[in-house]
Amino acid sequence: MNFNFDEMISAPCRLGILATLVPGAPVSFTEMKTATSLSDGNLHVQTRKLADVGYIKINKVMKGRRTLTEFRIAELGRERLRLYVMELQRILSPEKKTKQAVKRPTQRPIRRDDSAVWT
């Protein structure tokens, strides 16, 4: 069977990031960290990879003296995630699987075990 998975989405951490962004509202760095259980460094690296291919948008805004980082899913990211889910459904769909005959184990004749019998 041939699988057409987007390697960028196949990594569980990046899939989690995209899934968190699906509803469409911006998600802060702290909220994303909580939702995905990723460390600061790993979250930074993975979101940068997704942004570099155009799957998410990263927006940094000043809030007082601090910078607030927010993430949003891009249209390309939403479309690629949709195609990824469709591929999973194609693989898992029972209608599309070829029906294979269930093989039953062949029955062997029952042999008497004489190893423990003392006469």
C-alpha positions as a printed NumPy array, in Angstrom:
array([[  0.   ,   0.   ,   0.   ],
       [  1.333,   3.431,  -0.885],
       [  1.171,   6.16 ,   1.744],
       [  1.272,   9.837,   0.839],
       [  2.033,  11.482,   4.156],
       [  3.36 ,  14.997,   4.507],
       [  6.574,  14.51 ,   6.494],
       [  6.257,  17.991,   7.971],
       [  2.959,  17.008,   9.595],
       [  3.869,  13.408,  10.411],
       [  5.98 ,  14.415,  13.416],
       [  3.659,  14.091,  16.449],
       [  4.749,  17.425,  17.936],
       [  4.001,  19.348,  14.711],
       [  0.712,  17.5  ,  14.238],
       [ -0.213,  18.552,  17.784],
       [  0.646,  22.165,  17.052],
       [ -1.497,  22.225,  13.911],
       [ -4.38 ,  20.454,  15.65 ],
       [ -4.282,  23.049,  18.421],
       [ -4.555,  25.827,  15.832],
       [ -7.432,  24.337,  13.807],
       [-10.198,  26.304,  15.569],
       [ -8.65 ,  29.462,  14.087],
       [ -8.186,  31.713,  17.112],
       [ -4.641,  32.88 ,  17.825],
       [ -2.844,  30.759,  20.424],
       [ -0.153,  32.26 ,  22.624],
       [  3.225,  30.621,  23.165],
       [  2.26 ,  29.765,  26.744],
       [ -1.093,  28.275,  25.698],
       [  0.608,  26.236,  22.961],
       [  3.243,  25.022,  25.389],
       [  0.512,  23.848,  27.767],
       [ -1.547,  22.232,  24.983],
       [  1.374,  20.325,  23.461],
       [  3.548,  19.694,  26.553],
       [  6.613,  20.743,  24.574],
       [  9.58 ,  22.493,  26.145],
       [ 10.238,  26.137,  25.253],
       [ 13.12 ,  25.234,  22.952],
       [ 11.332,  22.384,  21.203],
       [  8.197,  24.473,  20.699],
       [ 10.293,  27.278,  19.227],
       [ 12.077,  24.909,  16.801],
       [  8.91 ,  23.091,  15.695],
       [  6.824,  26.231,  15.196],
       [  9.695,  27.777,  13.221],
       [  9.754,  24.721,  10.924],
       [  5.995,  24.998,  10.361],
       [  6.259,  28.727,   9.711],
       [  9.157,  28.257,   7.274],
       [  7.002,  26.046,   5.027],
       [  3.993,  28.369,   5.346],
       [  1.777,  26.141,   7.503],
       [  1.473,  28.588,  10.395],
       [  1.942,  32.3  ,  10.985],
       [  3.905,  33.609,  13.93 ],
       [  3.021,  37.066,  15.201],
       [  5.042,  38.85 ,  17.864],
       [  3.431,  41.842,  19.545],
       [  4.663,  44.061,  22.323],
       [  2.572,  43.878,  25.442],
       [  3.988,  46.402,  27.843],
       [  7.669,  45.621,  28.131],
       [  7.293,  42.022,  26.999],
       [  6.927,  40.406,  23.617],
       [  3.905,  38.148,  23.203],
       [  4.2  ,  35.407,  20.58 ],
       [  0.993,  34.149,  18.965],
       [  0.441,  31.412,  16.422],
       [ -2.267,  31.029,  13.78 ],
       [ -2.794,  28.311,  11.221],
       [ -2.272,  29.496,   7.63 ],
       [ -4.587,  28.447,   4.795],
       [ -1.813,  26.242,   3.401],
       [ -1.432,  24.555,   6.788],
       [ -5.169,  23.98 ,   7.073],
       [ -5.28 ,  22.469,   3.578],
       [ -2.247,  20.233,   4.165],
       [ -3.682,  19.04 ,   7.485],
       [ -6.996,  18.279,   5.747],
       [ -5.16 ,  16.207,   3.114],
       [ -3.203,  14.427,   5.868],
       [ -6.426,  13.485,   7.668],
       [ -7.99 ,  12.338,   4.387],
       [ -4.998,  10.051,   3.809],
       [ -5.402,   8.583,   7.298],
       [ -9.094,   8.012,   6.63 ],
       [ -8.266,   6.34 ,   3.32 ],
       [ -5.935,   3.923,   5.077],
       [ -8.266,   3.223,   7.989],
       [-11.53 ,   3.063,   6.06 ],
       [-12.978,  -0.448,   6.242],
       [-14.84 ,   0.018,   2.95 ],
       [-11.633,   0.478,   1.024],
       [ -9.75 ,  -2.441,   2.486],
       [ -9.703,  -5.539,   0.385],
       [-11.517,  -8.311,   2.1  ],
       [ -9.156, -11.076,   2.939],
       [-10.274, -14.525,   3.889],
       [ -9.714, -15.223,   7.523],
       [ -7.363, -18.157,   7.78 ],
       [ -7.975, -20.49 ,  10.619],
       [ -5.047, -22.369,  12.012],
       [ -4.897, -25.905,  10.755],
       [ -5.765, -28.399,  13.422],
       [ -3.141, -30.941,  14.197],
       [ -4.103, -34.383,  15.423],
       [ -4.016, -34.569,  19.178],
       [ -1.124, -36.699,  20.267],
       [ -0.876, -38.298,  23.6  ],
       [  2.085, -37.013,  25.591],
       [  3.819, -40.08 ,  26.979],
       [  6.681, -38.15 ,  28.5  ],
       [  5.057, -37.903,  31.922],
       [  3.391, -41.301,  31.972],
       [  5.043, -43.991,  34.129],
       [  3.921, -47.515,  33.748]])
